[in-house]
Amino acid sequence: MGYLHTFFLAVLVAFVGFMPPGMINMTSMKMSLEHHRRKAVLFVAGAVTVILVQSFIAVTFAKYLAHNPYIIQYLTYAAIAIFLVLALLFYRQARQQVQLKLKEQKRNGYLAGIAMSSMNMLAIPFFLGYSTLLEARGWLMLDPPHNFVFSLGAVAGSFLLFFIYVLFAEYIHKRVQFLAKNINFILSLLFLALAMITIYKTFLK
């Protein structure tokens, strides 16, 4: 099983996994709407830097984490709290007047991407679950250096997906003002939904 197979399999996993509206791709689209595209690209670069670490941890310690489910449980609890806080913050921001014209952002886009991606406590369980499943079916090898190649593929797939969101945001800015005005409400509802889904899967399912 070659390295290219591992790489492109990781690209597919990351691209499809991050395709639904999530906190990183929606925030990158929001930044592209409200700031220069360069800031959004820097944000994406910061986000995928963390994804590199998260995916590497997941595939490297897949067997260990699988035998210690309490670690995943703690990550899930942290994710619920973070989703609820972000839902509140974006709702409060949505109540304020939105400025659609481009403006300079004082906060470093790359560091903002690192911070946002670090809050995604479900990334490690996501890569852990898919890598374990693919390895069990004989489609993936996780031994070194395949684990690092998988992480590089995850970075490539997630960057491609987030960059598409950035490009799509430019189209939205020109054609669909409604979404631009209500993006914070959408993000607030998104994080609230993620919190409710995570609570359901953790405590009620």
C-alpha positions in Angstrom: 0.0 0.0 0.0 1.8 3.1 -1.2 2.2 6.6 0.2 0.1 8.2 -2.5 -2.8 5.9 -1.6 -2.5 7.0 2.1 -2.2 10.6 1.1 -5.3 10.8 -1.2 -7.4 8.7 1.1 -6.7 11.3 3.8 -7.5 14.1 1.4 -10.9 12.5 0.7 -11.6 11.9 4.4 -10.8 15.5 5.4 -12.5 17.1 2.4 -15.8 15.2 2.9 -15.6 15.3 6.7 -15.2 19.1 6.8 -17.7 19.8 4.0 -20.8 20.3 6.1 -21.0 23.8 7.6 -18.7 23.9 10.6 -17.1 26.5 12.8 -13.9 26.6 10.7 -15.3 26.8 7.2 -18.2 29.1 8.2 -15.8 31.4 10.0 -13.4 31.5 7.0 -16.3 32.4 4.8 -17.3 35.1 7.3 -13.8 36.5 7.4 -13.7 36.6 3.6 -16.9 38.5 3.6 -15.9 41.1 6.2 -12.2 41.4 5.6 -9.7 41.0 2.8 -9.4 37.5 1.3 -5.7 37.4 2.5 -6.9 37.4 6.1 -9.2 34.5 5.4 -6.4 32.5 3.7 -4.2 33.2 6.7 -7.0 32.0 9.0 -7.3 28.8 7.0 -3.5 28.3 7.1 -3.6 28.6 10.9 -6.6 26.2 11.1 -4.9 23.5 9.0 -1.7 23.8 11.1 -3.7 22.6 14.1 -5.4 19.9 11.9 -1.9 18.6 11.1 -1.2 18.1 14.8 -4.7 16.7 15.5 -4.7 14.2 12.7 -1.2 13.1 13.5 -2.1 12.5 17.2 -5.3 10.6 16.1 -3.6 8.2 13.7 -0.4 7.8 15.8 -2.2 7.0 19.0 -5.3 5.4 17.4 -4.9 2.1 19.2 -4.0 3.7 22.5 -7.0 6.2 22.4 -9.3 3.4 21.3 -8.4 1.5 24.6 -8.8 4.7 26.7 -12.3 6.0 25.8 -12.3 8.3 28.9 -9.9 10.7 27.0 -12.4 11.0 24.1 -15.2 11.6 26.7 -13.3 14.5 28.2 -12.7 16.0 24.8 -16.5 15.7 24.1 -17.4 17.5 27.3 -15.0 20.3 26.4 -16.5 20.5 22.9 -20.0 21.0 24.3 -19.0 23.9 26.5 -17.0 25.5 23.7 -20.0 25.2 21.2 -22.4 26.8 23.7 -20.0 29.7 24.4 -19.4 30.3 20.7 -23.2 30.2 20.0 -23.7 32.9 22.6 -20.8 35.1 21.3 -21.9 34.9 17.7 -25.5 35.7 18.7 -24.4 38.8 20.6 -22.4 39.9 17.6 -25.3 39.3 15.3 -27.4 41.7 17.4 -24.9 44.4 16.5 -24.9 46.3 13.1 -23.0 44.4 10.5 -20.5 46.3 8.3 -20.3 44.6 4.9 -17.5 46.8 3.4 -14.0 45.4 3.7 -11.9 46.6 6.6 -8.5 45.9 8.1 -8.5 43.3 10.9 -6.2 44.0 13.8 -6.1 40.4 15.0 -3.6 38.2 13.2 -5.5 35.9 10.9 -3.1 33.0 11.2 -3.3 33.1 15.0 -7.1 33.4 14.9 -7.1 30.2 12.8 -5.0 28.4 15.2 -7.2 29.4 18.1 -10.4 28.5 16.4 -9.1 25.1 15.2 -7.8 24.3 18.6 -11.3 24.7 20.0 -12.5 21.9 17.7 -12.3 19.1 20.2 -14.1 16.7 17.9 -11.3 16.7 15.3 -9.3 14.1 17.0 -12.2 11.7 17.5 -13.2 12.3 13.9 -9.8 11.3 12.5 -9.5 8.6 15.1 -12.8 7.0 14.1 -12.2 7.1 10.3 -8.5 6.0 10.5 -9.5 3.1 12.8 -12.3 2.1 10.5 -10.2 2.2 7.4 -7.3 0.3 9.0 -9.8 -2.4 10.2 -11.0 -2.8 6.6 -7.4 -3.0 5.3 -7.6 0.2 3.3 -5.1 2.2 5.4 -1.8 1.7 7.1 -1.1 3.8 10.2 2.5 2.6 10.9 5.3 5.3 10.4 5.7 7.0 8.0 2.2 6.4 6.8 0.8 8.3 9.8 2.7 11.4 8.8 1.6 11.0 5.2 -2.0 10.7 6.3 -1.6 13.9 8.3 -0.3 15.7 5.3 -3.2 14.5 3.2 -5.6 15.7 5.9 -4.0 19.1 5.8 -4.3 19.2 2.0 -7.9 18.1 1.9 -9.1 20.5 4.7 -7.2 23.4 3.1 -8.7 22.7 -0.3 -12.2 22.6 1.3 -11.8 25.8 3.4 -10.3 27.6 0.5 -13.3 26.8 -1.6 -15.4 28.3 1.2 -13.3 31.4 1.0 -13.7 31.7 -2.8 -17.5 31.0 -2.4 -17.7 33.8 0.1 -16.4 36.3 -2.4 -19.3 35.3 -4.7 -21.8 35.6 -1.8 -20.5 39.1 -1.0 -21.3 40.2 -4.5 -24.5 38.4 -5.1 -26.3 37.5 -1.9 -26.4 40.2 0.7 -28.9 38.4 2.9 -26.4 35.7 4.0 -23.7 38.4 4.5 -26.1 40.2 6.9 -27.1 37.1 8.8 -23.9 35.1 8.9 -23.5 35.6 12.6 -27.0 34.3 13.3 -26.2 31.3 11.1 -23.0 30.6 13.0 -24.8 31.0 16.4 -27.5 28.5 15.3 -24.7 26.2 13.9 -22.8 26.0 17.2 -26.0 25.6 19.2 -27.0 22.7 16.9 -23.5 21.1 17.3 -23.8 21.4 21.1 -27.3 19.8 21.1 -26.2 17.0 18.8 -23.1 16.3 20.9 -25.2 16.3 24.1 -27.6 13.9 22.5 -24.9 11.5 21.3 -23.1 11.7 24.6 -25.8 11.5 27.2 -29.1 10.4 25.5 -28.2 8.0 22.7 
